[in-house]
Amino acid sequence: VQLQASGGGLVQPGGSLRLSCIVSASLHSLNRMGWYRQAPGSQREMVAEMTDGAGTKYAEFVEGRFTFSRDFRKNTVSLQMNSLKPDDTAVYYCHVDQKYEGNYFEYWGQGTQVTVSS
């Protein structure tokens, strides 16, 4: 499974960005889909994640500002980010896992840089 993320950039505080990730496999074949981020000097952390058959889980720092979505027709997962803060500056990664013959395999996108600064 290959993931191609896009949509990062430089935005002022309070602005918005929409991240997209094209998945080479059908979204119906996936167990988990989501977005993680990693700021300089910090560990990678979950931003939003959906597990097949369950709802979407968001990190506490999201505070209702971000929305995760899926487009099964385009095999794309997205993250709409509003009211961005400087603390949201990080490299954002899309992440999926897929069950195959009883095992789960994880896949990561290449990362897209989000910088929130005035």
FIZABA-190211 format. One record per atom (N, C-alpha, C): residue number from 0; residue in three letters; atom name; z negated, y negated, x negated. Coordinates in nm, 2 decimals, decimal comma. Example, Ala and Ser with C-alpha at 12.3 -4.5 7.8 and 13.67 -1.06 7.14 Angstrom:
# residues 2
@n:0 res:ALA atom:N c3:-0,78 c2:0,57 c1:-1,32;
@n:0 res:ALA atom:CA c3:-0,78 c2:0,45 c1:-1,23;
@n:0 res:ALA atom:C c3:-0,78 c2:0,33 c1:-1,32;
@n:1 res:SER atom:N c3:-0,71 c2:0,22 c1:-1,28;
@n:1 res:SER atom:CA c3:-0,71 c2:0,11 c1:-1,37;
@n:1 res:SER atom:C c3:-0,79 c2:0,00 c1:-1,29;
//
This chain:
# residues 118
@n:0 res:VAL atom:N c3:0,00 c2:0,12 c1:-0,08;
@n:0 res:VAL atom:CA c3:0,00 c2:0,00 c1:0,00;
@n:0 res:VAL atom:C c3:0,00 c2:-0,12 c1:-0,09;
@n:1 res:GLN atom:N c3:0,09 c2:-0,22 c1:-0,06;
@n:1 res:GLN atom:CA c3:0,10 c2:-0,34 c1:-0,13;
@n:1 res:GLN atom:C c3:0,06 c2:-0,46 c1:-0,04;
@n:2 res:LEU atom:N c3:-0,01 c2:-0,56 c1:-0,10;
@n:2 res:LEU atom:CA c3:-0,05 c2:-0,67 c1:-0,03;
@n:2 res:LEU atom:C c3:0,00 c2:-0,80 c1:-0,10;
@n:3 res:GLN atom:N c3:0,06 c2:-0,89 c1:-0,02;
@n:3 res:GLN atom:CA c3:0,12 c2:-1,01 c1:-0,07;
@n:3 res:GLN atom:C c3:0,05 c2:-1,13 c1:0,00;
@n:4 res:ALA atom:N c3:-0,04 c2:-1,20 c1:-0,07;
@n:4 res:ALA atom:CA c3:-0,11 c2:-1,31 c1:-0,01;
@n:4 res:ALA atom:C c3:-0,05 c2:-1,44 c1:-0,04;
@n:5 res:SER atom:N c3:-0,06 c2:-1,53 c1:0,05;
@n:5 res:SER atom:CA c3:-0,01 c2:-1,67 c1:0,03;
@n:5 res:SER atom:C c3:-0,09 c2:-1,77 c1:0,11;
@n:6 res:GLY atom:N c3:-0,06 c2:-1,90 c1:0,09;
@n:6 res:GLY atom:CA c3:-0,12 c2:-2,00 c1:0,18;
@n:6 res:GLY atom:C c3:-0,23 c2:-2,08 c1:0,11;
@n:7 res:GLY atom:N c3:-0,27 c2:-2,05 c1:-0,01;
@n:7 res:GLY atom:CA c3:-0,37 c2:-2,13 c1:-0,08;
@n:7 res:GLY atom:C c3:-0,31 c2:-2,26 c1:-0,12;
@n:8 res:GLY atom:N c3:-0,40 c2:-2,35 c1:-0,17;
@n:8 res:GLY atom:CA c3:-0,36 c2:-2,48 c1:-0,22;
@n:8 res:GLY atom:C c3:-0,48 c2:-2,57 c1:-0,23;
@n:9 res:LEU atom:N c3:-0,44 c2:-2,70 c1:-0,25;
@n:9 res:LEU atom:CA c3:-0,54 c2:-2,80 c1:-0,27;
@n:9 res:LEU atom:C c3:-0,56 c2:-2,88 c1:-0,13;
@n:10 res:VAL atom:N c3:-0,68 c2:-2,89 c1:-0,09;
@n:10 res:VAL atom:CA c3:-0,70 c2:-2,96 c1:0,04;
@n:10 res:VAL atom:C c3:-0,83 c2:-3,05 c1:0,03;
@n:11 res:GLN atom:N c3:-0,83 c2:-3,16 c1:0,10;
@n:11 res:GLN atom:CA c3:-0,95 c2:-3,24 c1:0,10;
@n:11 res:GLN atom:C c3:-1,06 c2:-3,18 c1:0,19;
@n:12 res:PRO atom:N c3:-1,18 c2:-3,22 c1:0,16;
@n:12 res:PRO atom:CA c3:-1,29 c2:-3,17 c1:0,24;
@n:12 res:PRO atom:C c3:-1,27 c2:-3,21 c1:0,39;
@n:13 res:GLY atom:N c3:-1,29 c2:-3,11 c1:0,48;
@n:13 res:GLY atom:CA c3:-1,27 c2:-3,13 c1:0,62;
@n:13 res:GLY atom:C c3:-1,13 c2:-3,09 c1:0,66;
@n:14 res:GLY atom:N c3:-1,04 c2:-3,05 c1:0,56;
@n:14 res:GLY atom:CA c3:-0,91 c2:-3,01 c1:0,59;
@n:14 res:GLY atom:C c3:-0,90 c2:-2,86 c1:0,63;
@n:15 res:SER atom:N c3:-0,78 c2:-2,82 c1:0,65;
@n:15 res:SER atom:CA c3:-0,75 c2:-2,68 c1:0,70;
@n:15 res:SER atom:C c3:-0,65 c2:-2,61 c1:0,61;
@n:16 res:LEU atom:N c3:-0,65 c2:-2,48 c1:0,60;
@n:16 res:LEU atom:CA c3:-0,55 c2:-2,40 c1:0,54;
@n:16 res:LEU atom:C c3:-0,54 c2:-2,27 c1:0,62;
@n:17 res:ARG atom:N c3:-0,43 c2:-2,21 c1:0,61;
@n:17 res:ARG atom:CA c3:-0,41 c2:-2,08 c1:0,67;
@n:17 res:ARG atom:C c3:-0,36 c2:-1,98 c1:0,57;
@n:18 res:LEU atom:N c3:-0,43 c2:-1,88 c1:0,54;
@n:18 res:LEU atom:CA c3:-0,40 c2:-1,78 c1:0,44;
@n:18 res:LEU atom:C c3:-0,33 c2:-1,66 c1:0,52;
@n:19 res:SER atom:N c3:-0,23 c2:-1,61 c1:0,46;
@n:19 res:SER atom:CA c3:-0,16 c2:-1,49 c1:0,52;
@n:19 res:SER atom:C c3:-0,14 c2:-1,38 c1:0,41;
@n:20 res:CYS atom:N c3:-0,14 c2:-1,26 c1:0,46;
@n:20 res:CYS atom:CA c3:-0,12 c2:-1,15 c1:0,37;
@n:20 res:CYS atom:C c3:-0,03 c2:-1,05 c1:0,44;
@n:21 res:ILE atom:N c3:0,08 c2:-1,02 c1:0,38;
@n:21 res:ILE atom:CA c3:0,18 c2:-0,93 c1:0,43;
@n:21 res:ILE atom:C c3:0,14 c2:-0,79 c1:0,37;
@n:22 res:VAL atom:N c3:0,13 c2:-0,69 c1:0,46;
@n:22 res:VAL atom:CA c3:0,09 c2:-0,56 c1:0,42;
@n:22 res:VAL atom:C c3:0,21 c2:-0,47 c1:0,43;
@n:23 res:SER atom:N c3:0,23 c2:-0,38 c1:0,32;
@n:23 res:SER atom:CA c3:0,35 c2:-0,30 c1:0,32;
@n:23 res:SER atom:C c3:0,34 c2:-0,18 c1:0,41;
@n:24 res:ALA atom:N c3:0,22 c2:-0,15 c1:0,47;
@n:24 res:ALA atom:CA c3:0,20 c2:-0,04 c1:0,56;
@n:24 res:ALA atom:C c3:0,17 c2:-0,09 c1:0,70;
@n:25 res:SER atom:N c3:0,19 c2:-0,01 c1:0,80;
@n:25 res:SER atom:CA c3:0,16 c2:-0,05 c1:0,93;
@n:25 res:SER atom:C c3:0,01 c2:-0,08 c1:0,95;
@n:26 res:LEU atom:N c3:-0,02 c2:-0,18 c1:1,01;
@n:26 res:LEU atom:CA c3:-0,17 c2:-0,22 c1:1,03;
@n:26 res:LEU atom:C c3:-0,24 c2:-0,11 c1:1,11;
@n:27 res:HIS atom:N c3:-0,16 c2:-0,03 c1:1,19;
@n:27 res:HIS atom:CA c3:-0,22 c2:0,08 c1:1,27;
@n:27 res:HIS atom:C c3:-0,27 c2:0,19 c1:1,18;
@n:28 res:SER atom:N c3:-0,23 c2:0,20 c1:1,06;
@n:28 res:SER atom:CA c3:-0,27 c2:0,30 c1:0,96;
@n:28 res:SER atom:C c3:-0,39 c2:0,27 c1:0,89;
@n:29 res:LEU atom:N c3:-0,44 c2:0,15 c1:0,91;
@n:29 res:LEU atom:CA c3:-0,55 c2:0,10 c1:0,82;
@n:29 res:LEU atom:C c3:-0,69 c2:0,11 c1:0,90;
@n:30 res:ASN atom:N c3:-0,79 c2:0,12 c1:0,82;
@n:30 res:ASN atom:CA c3:-0,93 c2:0,13 c1:0,87;
@n:30 res:ASN atom:C c3:-0,99 c2:0,00 c1:0,87;
@n:31 res:ARG atom:N c3:-1,00 c2:-0,07 c1:0,75;
@n:31 res:ARG atom:CA c3:-1,05 c2:-0,20 c1:0,74;
@n:31 res:ARG atom:C c3:-0,95 c2:-0,30 c1:0,69;
@n:32 res:MET atom:N c3:-0,96 c2:-0,42 c1:0,74;
@n:32 res:MET atom:CA c3:-0,88 c2:-0,53 c1:0,69;
@n:32 res:MET atom:C c3:-0,96 c2:-0,66 c1:0,68;
@n:33 res:GLY atom:N c3:-0,94 c2:-0,74 c1:0,58;
@n:33 res:GLY atom:CA c3:-1,02 c2:-0,85 c1:0,57;
@n:33 res:GLY atom:C c3:-0,99 c2:-0,94 c1:0,45;
@n:34 res:TRP atom:N c3:-1,07 c2:-1,04 c1:0,43;
@n:34 res:TRP atom:CA c3:-1,06 c2:-1,14 c1:0,32;
@n:34 res:TRP atom:C c3:-1,19 c2:-1,15 c1:0,25;
@n:35 res:TYR atom:N c3:-1,18 c2:-1,15 c1:0,12;
@n:35 res:TYR atom:CA c3:-1,29 c2:-1,18 c1:0,03;
@n:35 res:TYR atom:C c3:-1,25 c2:-1,30 c1:-0,06;
@n:36 res:ARG atom:N c3:-1,35 c2:-1,35 c1:-0,13;
@n:36 res:ARG atom:CA c3:-1,33 c2:-1,46 c1:-0,22;
@n:36 res:ARG atom:C c3:-1,42 c2:-1,45 c1:-0,34;
@n:37 res:GLN atom:N c3:-1,37 c2:-1,51 c1:-0,45;
@n:37 res:GLN atom:CA c3:-1,45 c2:-1,51 c1:-0,57;
@n:37 res:GLN atom:C c3:-1,44 c2:-1,65 c1:-0,63;
@n:38 res:ALA atom:N c3:-1,55 c2:-1,72 c1:-0,65;
@n:38 res:ALA atom:CA c3:-1,56 c2:-1,85 c1:-0,72;
@n:38 res:ALA atom:C c3:-1,59 c2:-1,82 c1:-0,86;
@n:39 res:PRO atom:N c3:-1,56 c2:-1,92 c1:-0,95;
@n:39 res:PRO atom:CA c3:-1,58 c2:-1,90 c1:-1,09;
@n:39 res:PRO atom:C c3:-1,73 c2:-1,87 c1:-1,12;
@n:40 res:GLY atom:N c3:-1,76 c2:-1,77 c1:-1,20;
@n:40 res:GLY atom:CA c3:-1,89 c2:-1,74 c1:-1,23;
@n:40 res:GLY atom:C c3:-1,97 c2:-1,66 c1:-1,12;
@n:41 res:SER atom:N c3:-1,90 c2:-1,63 c1:-1,01;
@n:41 res:SER atom:CA c3:-1,97 c2:-1,56 c1:-0,90;
@n:41 res:SER atom:C c3:-1,91 c2:-1,43 c1:-0,87;
@n:42 res:GLN atom:N c3:-1,98 c2:-1,35 c1:-0,80;
@n:42 res:GLN atom:CA c3:-1,93 c2:-1,22 c1:-0,76;
@n:42 res:GLN atom:C c3:-1,83 c2:-1,23 c1:-0,64;
@n:43 res:ARG atom:N c3:-1,75 c2:-1,14 c1:-0,63;
@n:43 res:ARG atom:CA c3:-1,66 c2:-1,14 c1:-0,51;
@n:43 res:ARG atom:C c3:-1,74 c2:-1,11 c1:-0,38;
@n:44 res:GLU atom:N c3:-1,71 c2:-1,19 c1:-0,28;
@n:44 res:GLU atom:CA c3:-1,79 c2:-1,18 c1:-0,16;
@n:44 res:GLU atom:C c3:-1,70 c2:-1,17 c1:-0,03;
@n:45 res:MET atom:N c3:-1,75 c2:-1,10 c1:0,07;
@n:45 res:MET atom:CA c3:-1,68 c2:-1,09 c1:0,19;
@n:45 res:MET atom:C c3:-1,68 c2:-1,22 c1:0,27;
@n:46 res:VAL atom:N c3:-1,56 c2:-1,25 c1:0,32;
@n:46 res:VAL atom:CA c3:-1,55 c2:-1,37 c1:0,40;
@n:46 res:VAL atom:C c3:-1,53 c2:-1,33 c1:0,55;
@n:47 res:ALA atom:N c3:-1,44 c2:-1,24 c1:0,58;
@n:47 res:ALA atom:CA c3:-1,42 c2:-1,19 c1:0,71;
@n:47 res:ALA atom:C c3:-1,36 c2:-1,05 c1:0,70;
@n:48 res:GLU atom:N c3:-1,40 c2:-0,96 c1:0,79;
@n:48 res:GLU atom:CA c3:-1,36 c2:-0,82 c1:0,79;
@n:48 res:GLU atom:C c3:-1,36 c2:-0,76 c1:0,92;
@n:49 res:MET atom:N c3:-1,25 c2:-0,69 c1:0,95;
@n:49 res:MET atom:CA c3:-1,24 c2:-0,61 c1:1,08;
@n:49 res:MET atom:C c3:-1,23 c2:-0,47 c1:1,05;
@n:50 res:THR atom:N c3:-1,30 c2:-0,39 c1:1,12;
@n:50 res:THR atom:CA c3:-1,29 c2:-0,24 c1:1,10;
@n:50 res:THR atom:C c3:-1,23 c2:-0,19 c1:1,23;
@n:51 res:ASP atom:N c3:-1,14 c2:-0,09 c1:1,21;
@n:51 res:ASP atom:CA c3:-1,06 c2:-0,04 c1:1,33;
@n:51 res:ASP atom:C c3:-1,16 c2:0,00 c1:1,44;
@n:52 res:GLY atom:N c3:-1,13 c2:-0,05 c1:1,56;
@n:52 res:GLY atom:CA c3:-1,22 c2:-0,01 c1:1,67;
@n:52 res:GLY atom:C c3:-1,34 c2:-0,09 c1:1,68;
@n:53 res:ALA atom:N c3:-1,37 c2:-0,18 c1:1,59;
@n:53 res:ALA atom:CA c3:-1,49 c2:-0,27 c1:1,60;
@n:53 res:ALA atom:C c3:-1,44 c2:-0,42 c1:1,59;
@n:54 res:GLY atom:N c3:-1,54 c2:-0,50 c1:1,61;
@n:54 res:GLY atom:CA c3:-1,51 c2:-0,65 c1:1,61;
@n:54 res:GLY atom:C c3:-1,50 c2:-0,70 c1:1,46;
@n:55 res:THR atom:N c3:-1,48 c2:-0,83 c1:1,45;
@n:55 res:THR atom:CA c3:-1,47 c2:-0,89 c1:1,32;
@n:55 res:THR atom:C c3:-1,60 c2:-0,94 c1:1,28;
@n:56 res:LYS atom:N c3:-1,63 c2:-0,92 c1:1,15;
@n:56 res:LYS atom:CA c3:-1,76 c2:-0,96 c1:1,09;
@n:56 res:LYS atom:C c3:-1,73 c2:-1,08 c1:1,00;
@n:57 res:TYR atom:N c3:-1,81 c2:-1,18 c1:1,01;
@n:57 res:TYR atom:CA c3:-1,79 c2:-1,30 c1:0,92;
@n:57 res:TYR atom:C c3:-1,91 c2:-1,32 c1:0,84;
@n:58 res:ALA atom:N c3:-1,89 c2:-1,37 c1:0,72;
@n:58 res:ALA atom:CA c3:-2,01 c2:-1,41 c1:0,64;
@n:58 res:ALA atom:C c3:-2,08 c2:-1,53 c1:0,70;
@n:59 res:GLU atom:N c3:-2,21 c2:-1,54 c1:0,67;
@n:59 res:GLU atom:CA c3:-2,29 c2:-1,64 c1:0,73;
@n:59 res:GLU atom:C c3:-2,24 c2:-1,78 c1:0,69;
@n:60 res:PHE atom:N c3:-2,18 c2:-1,80 c1:0,57;
@n:60 res:PHE atom:CA c3:-2,14 c2:-1,93 c1:0,53;
@n:60 res:PHE atom:C c3:-2,01 c2:-1,98 c1:0,61;
@n:61 res:VAL atom:N c3:-1,95 c2:-1,89 c1:0,68;
@n:61 res:VAL atom:CA c3:-1,83 c2:-1,93 c1:0,76;
@n:61 res:VAL atom:C c3:-1,87 c2:-2,02 c1:0,87;
@n:62 res:GLU atom:N c3:-1,98 c2:-2,00 c1:0,94;
@n:62 res:GLU atom:CA c3:-2,04 c2:-2,09 c1:1,04;
@n:62 res:GLU atom:C c3:-1,94 c2:-2,13 c1:1,14;
@n:63 res:GLY atom:N c3:-1,85 c2:-2,04 c1:1,19;
@n:63 res:GLY atom:CA c3:-1,76 c2:-2,06 c1:1,29;
@n:63 res:GLY atom:C c3:-1,64 c2:-2,14 c1:1,25;
@n:64 res:ARG atom:N c3:-1,62 c2:-2,17 c1:1,12;
@n:64 res:ARG atom:CA c3:-1,51 c2:-2,25 c1:1,08;
@n:64 res:ARG atom:C c3:-1,38 c2:-2,17 c1:1,05;
@n:65 res:PHE atom:N c3:-1,39 c2:-2,04 c1:1,03;
@n:65 res:PHE atom:CA c3:-1,27 c2:-1,95 c1:1,00;
@n:65 res:PHE atom:C c3:-1,25 c2:-1,85 c1:1,11;
@n:66 res:THR atom:N c3:-1,12 c2:-1,82 c1:1,12;
@n:66 res:THR atom:CA c3:-1,08 c2:-1,72 c1:1,22;
@n:66 res:THR atom:C c3:-0,99 c2:-1,62 c1:1,16;
@n:67 res:PHE atom:N c3:-1,02 c2:-1,49 c1:1,17;
@n:67 res:PHE atom:CA c3:-0,94 c2:-1,38 c1:1,12;
@n:67 res:PHE atom:C c3:-0,85 c2:-1,33 c1:1,23;
@n:68 res:SER atom:N c3:-0,72 c2:-1,30 c1:1,19;
@n:68 res:SER atom:CA c3:-0,63 c2:-1,25 c1:1,30;
@n:68 res:SER atom:C c3:-0,54 c2:-1,15 c1:1,23;
@n:69 res:ARG atom:N c3:-0,47 c2:-1,07 c1:1,32;
@n:69 res:ARG atom:CA c3:-0,38 c2:-0,97 c1:1,28;
@n:69 res:ARG atom:C c3:-0,25 c2:-0,98 c1:1,36;
@n:70 res:ASP atom:N c3:-0,14 c2:-0,96 c1:1,30;
@n:70 res:ASP atom:CA c3:-0,01 c2:-0,95 c1:1,37;
@n:70 res:ASP atom:C c3:0,05 c2:-0,82 c1:1,34;
@n:71 res:PHE atom:N c3:0,04 c2:-0,73 c1:1,44;
@n:71 res:PHE atom:CA c3:0,09 c2:-0,59 c1:1,42;
@n:71 res:PHE atom:C c3:0,24 c2:-0,59 c1:1,40;
@n:72 res:ARG atom:N c3:0,31 c2:-0,68 c1:1,47;
@n:72 res:ARG atom:CA c3:0,46 c2:-0,68 c1:1,46;
@n:72 res:ARG atom:C c3:0,50 c2:-0,72 c1:1,32;
@n:73 res:LYS atom:N c3:0,43 c2:-0,81 c1:1,26;
@n:73 res:LYS atom:CA c3:0,47 c2:-0,86 c1:1,13;
@n:73 res:LYS atom:C c3:0,39 c2:-0,79 c1:1,01;
@n:74 res:ASN atom:N c3:0,30 c2:-0,70 c1:1,05;
@n:74 res:ASN atom:CA c3:0,22 c2:-0,64 c1:0,95;
@n:74 res:ASN atom:C c3:0,14 c2:-0,74 c1:0,86;
@n:75 res:THR atom:N c3:0,09 c2:-0,84 c1:0,93;
@n:75 res:THR atom:CA c3:0,03 c2:-0,95 c1:0,85;
@n:75 res:THR atom:C c3:-0,12 c2:-0,97 c1:0,90;
@n:76 res:VAL atom:N c3:-0,21 c2:-1,00 c1:0,81;
@n:76 res:VAL atom:CA c3:-0,34 c2:-1,04 c1:0,84;
@n:76 res:VAL atom:C c3:-0,35 c2:-1,19 c1:0,79;
@n:77 res:SER atom:N c3:-0,43 c2:-1,27 c1:0,87;
@n:77 res:SER atom:CA c3:-0,44 c2:-1,41 c1:0,84;
@n:77 res:SER atom:C c3:-0,58 c2:-1,46 c1:0,84;
@n:78 res:LEU atom:N c3:-0,61 c2:-1,57 c1:0,78;
@n:78 res:LEU atom:CA c3:-0,74 c2:-1,63 c1:0,79;
@n:78 res:LEU atom:C c3:-0,71 c2:-1,78 c1:0,81;
@n:79 res:GLN atom:N c3:-0,74 c2:-1,83 c1:0,92;
@n:79 res:GLN atom:CA c3:-0,73 c2:-1,97 c1:0,95;
@n:79 res:GLN atom:C c3:-0,87 c2:-2,04 c1:0,91;
@n:80 res:MET atom:N c3:-0,86 c2:-2,13 c1:0,82;
@n:80 res:MET atom:CA c3:-0,98 c2:-2,20 c1:0,77;
@n:80 res:MET atom:C c3:-0,98 c2:-2,34 c1:0,81;
@n:81 res:ASN atom:N c3:-1,08 c2:-2,39 c1:0,88;
@n:81 res:ASN atom:CA c3:-1,09 c2:-2,52 c1:0,92;
@n:81 res:ASN atom:C c3:-1,22 c2:-2,58 c1:0,86;
@n:82 res:SER atom:N c3:-1,23 c2:-2,72 c1:0,87;
@n:82 res:SER atom:CA c3:-1,35 c2:-2,79 c1:0,82;
@n:82 res:SER atom:C c3:-1,39 c2:-2,74 c1:0,68;
@n:83 res:LEU atom:N c3:-1,30 c2:-2,73 c1:0,59;
@n:83 res:LEU atom:CA c3:-1,32 c2:-2,68 c1:0,46;
@n:83 res:LEU atom:C c3:-1,42 c2:-2,77 c1:0,38;
@n:84 res:LYS atom:N c3:-1,50 c2:-2,70 c1:0,30;
@n:84 res:LYS atom:CA c3:-1,60 c2:-2,77 c1:0,21;
@n:84 res:LYS atom:C c3:-1,57 c2:-2,74 c1:0,07;
@n:85 res:PRO atom:N c3:-1,61 c2:-2,83 c1:-0,02;
@n:85 res:PRO atom:CA c3:-1,59 c2:-2,80 c1:-0,17;
@n:85 res:PRO atom:C c3:-1,65 c2:-2,66 c1:-0,21;
@n:86 res:ASP atom:N c3:-1,75 c2:-2,61 c1:-0,14;
@n:86 res:ASP atom:CA c3:-1,81 c2:-2,48 c1:-0,17;
@n:86 res:ASP atom:C c3:-1,72 c2:-2,37 c1:-0,14;
@n:87 res:ASP atom:N c3:-1,61 c2:-2,40 c1:-0,06;
@n:87 res:ASP atom:CA c3:-1,52 c2:-2,29 c1:-0,02;
@n:87 res:ASP atom:C c3:-1,41 c2:-2,27 c1:-0,13;
@n:88 res:THR atom:N c3:-1,42 c2:-2,35 c1:-0,24;
@n:88 res:THR atom:CA c3:-1,33 c2:-2,34 c1:-0,35;
@n:88 res:THR atom:C c3:-1,34 c2:-2,20 c1:-0,41;
@n:89 res:ALA atom:N c3:-1,24 c2:-2,12 c1:-0,42;
@n:89 res:ALA atom:CA c3:-1,24 c2:-1,99 c1:-0,47;
@n:89 res:ALA atom:C c3:-1,10 c2:-1,93 c1:-0,47;
@n:90 res:VAL atom:N c3:-1,09 c2:-1,81 c1:-0,54;
@n:90 res:VAL atom:CA c3:-0,97 c2:-1,73 c1:-0,52;
@n:90 res:VAL atom:C c3:-0,99 c2:-1,64 c1:-0,40;
@n:91 res:TYR atom:N c3:-0,90 c2:-1,64 c1:-0,31;
@n:91 res:TYR atom:CA c3:-0,92 c2:-1,56 c1:-0,19;
@n:91 res:TYR atom:C c3:-0,83 c2:-1,43 c1:-0,20;
@n:92 res:TYR atom:N c3:-0,89 c2:-1,32 c1:-0,16;
@n:92 res:TYR atom:CA c3:-0,81 c2:-1,19 c1:-0,17;
@n:92 res:TYR atom:C c3:-0,81 c2:-1,12 c1:-0,04;
@n:93 res:CYS atom:N c3:-0,69 c2:-1,07 c1:0,00;
@n:93 res:CYS atom:CA c3:-0,69 c2:-0,99 c1:0,12;
@n:93 res:CYS atom:C c3:-0,72 c2:-0,85 c1:0,07;
@n:94 res:HIS atom:N c3:-0,78 c2:-0,77 c1:0,16;
@n:94 res:HIS atom:CA c3:-0,83 c2:-0,64 c1:0,13;
@n:94 res:HIS atom:C c3:-0,81 c2:-0,55 c1:0,25;
@n:95 res:VAL atom:N c3:-0,76 c2:-0,43 c1:0,22;
@n:95 res:VAL atom:CA c3:-0,75 c2:-0,33 c1:0,33;
@n:95 res:VAL atom:C c3:-0,80 c2:-0,19 c1:0,27;
@n:96 res:ASP atom:N c3:-0,84 c2:-0,10 c1:0,36;
@n:96 res:ASP atom:CA c3:-0,85 c2:0,04 c1:0,32;
@n:96 res:ASP atom:C c3:-0,79 c2:0,13 c1:0,42;
@n:97 res:GLN atom:N c3:-0,75 c2:0,24 c1:0,37;
@n:97 res:GLN atom:CA c3:-0,67 c2:0,34 c1:0,45;
@n:97 res:GLN atom:C c3:-0,72 c2:0,48 c1:0,43;
@n:98 res:LYS atom:N c3:-0,74 c2:0,55 c1:0,54;
@n:98 res:LYS atom:CA c3:-0,79 c2:0,68 c1:0,53;
@n:98 res:LYS atom:C c3:-0,67 c2:0,78 c1:0,51;
@n:99 res:TYR atom:N c3:-0,68 c2:0,87 c1:0,41;
@n:99 res:TYR atom:CA c3:-0,57 c2:0,96 c1:0,38;
@n:99 res:TYR atom:C c3:-0,64 c2:1,09 c1:0,34;
@n:100 res:GLU atom:N c3:-0,61 c2:1,20 c1:0,42;
@n:100 res:GLU atom:CA c3:-0,66 c2:1,33 c1:0,39;
@n:100 res:GLU atom:C c3:-0,81 c2:1,33 c1:0,37;
@n:101 res:GLY atom:N c3:-0,88 c2:1,26 c1:0,45;
@n:101 res:GLY atom:CA c3:-1,03 c2:1,25 c1:0,45;
@n:101 res:GLY atom:C c3:-1,09 c2:1,16 c1:0,35;
@n:102 res:ASN atom:N c3:-1,01 c2:1,09 c1:0,27;
@n:102 res:ASN atom:CA c3:-1,06 c2:0,99 c1:0,17;
@n:102 res:ASN atom:C c3:-1,01 c2:0,85 c1:0,21;
@n:103 res:TYR atom:N c3:-1,09 c2:0,75 c1:0,17;
@n:103 res:TYR atom:CA c3:-1,05 c2:0,61 c1:0,19;
@n:103 res:TYR atom:C c3:-1,01 c2:0,55 c1:0,06;
@n:104 res:PHE atom:N c3:-0,89 c2:0,49 c1:0,07;
@n:104 res:PHE atom:CA c3:-0,84 c2:0,42 c1:-0,05;
@n:104 res:PHE atom:C c3:-0,83 c2:0,27 c1:-0,03;
@n:105 res:GLU atom:N c3:-0,88 c2:0,19 c1:-0,12;
@n:105 res:GLU atom:CA c3:-0,88 c2:0,05 c1:-0,11;
@n:105 res:GLU atom:C c3:-0,77 c2:-0,02 c1:-0,18;
@n:106 res:TYR atom:N c3:-0,72 c2:-0,13 c1:-0,12;
@n:106 res:TYR atom:CA c3:-0,61 c2:-0,20 c1:-0,18;
@n:106 res:TYR atom:C c3:-0,64 c2:-0,35 c1:-0,17;
@n:107 res:TRP atom:N c3:-0,60 c2:-0,42 c1:-0,28;
@n:107 res:TRP atom:CA c3:-0,63 c2:-0,57 c1:-0,29;
@n:107 res:TRP atom:C c3:-0,50 c2:-0,65 c1:-0,31;
@n:108 res:GLY atom:N c3:-0,49 c2:-0,76 c1:-0,25;
@n:108 res:GLY atom:CA c3:-0,38 c2:-0,85 c1:-0,28;
@n:108 res:GLY atom:C c3:-0,41 c2:-0,92 c1:-0,42;
@n:109 res:GLN atom:N c3:-0,31 c2:-1,00 c1:-0,46;
@n:109 res:GLN atom:CA c3:-0,32 c2:-1,06 c1:-0,59;
@n:109 res:GLN atom:C c3:-0,41 c2:-1,19 c1:-0,59;
@n:110 res:GLY atom:N c3:-0,45 c2:-1,24 c1:-0,48;
@n:110 res:GLY atom:CA c3:-0,54 c2:-1,35 c1:-0,48;
@n:110 res:GLY atom:C c3:-0,46 c2:-1,48 c1:-0,46;
@n:111 res:THR atom:N c3:-0,51 c2:-1,57 c1:-0,39;
@n:111 res:THR atom:CA c3:-0,45 c2:-1,70 c1:-0,37;
@n:111 res:THR atom:C c3:-0,56 c2:-1,81 c1:-0,39;
@n:112 res:GLN atom:N c3:-0,53 c2:-1,91 c1:-0,47;
@n:112 res:GLN atom:CA c3:-0,64 c2:-2,01 c1:-0,50;
@n:112 res:GLN atom:C c3:-0,65 c2:-2,11 c1:-0,39;
@n:113 res:VAL atom:N c3:-0,77 c2:-2,14 c1:-0,35;
@n:113 res:VAL atom:CA c3:-0,81 c2:-2,24 c1:-0,26;
@n:113 res:VAL atom:C c3:-0,90 c2:-2,34 c1:-0,33;
@n:114 res:THR atom:N c3:-0,86 c2:-2,47 c1:-0,33;
@n:114 res:THR atom:CA c3:-0,94 c2:-2,57 c1:-0,39;
@n:114 res:THR atom:C c3:-0,96 c2:-2,68 c1:-0,29;
@n:115 res:VAL atom:N c3:-1,09 c2:-2,71 c1:-0,27;
@n:115 res:VAL atom:CA c3:-1,13 c2:-2,81 c1:-0,17;
@n:115 res:VAL atom:C c3:-1,19 c2:-2,93 c1:-0,25;
@n:116 res:SER atom:N c3:-1,12 c2:-3,04 c1:-0,26;
@n:116 res:SER atom:CA c3:-1,16 c2:-3,15 c1:-0,34;
@n:116 res:SER atom:C c3:-1,10 c2:-3,28 c1:-0,29;
@n:117 res:SER atom:N c3:-1,17 c2:-3,39 c1:-0,31;
@n:117 res:SER atom:CA c3:-1,12 c2:-3,52 c1:-0,28;
@n:117 res:SER atom:C c3:-1,06 c2:-3,58 c1:-0,40;
//
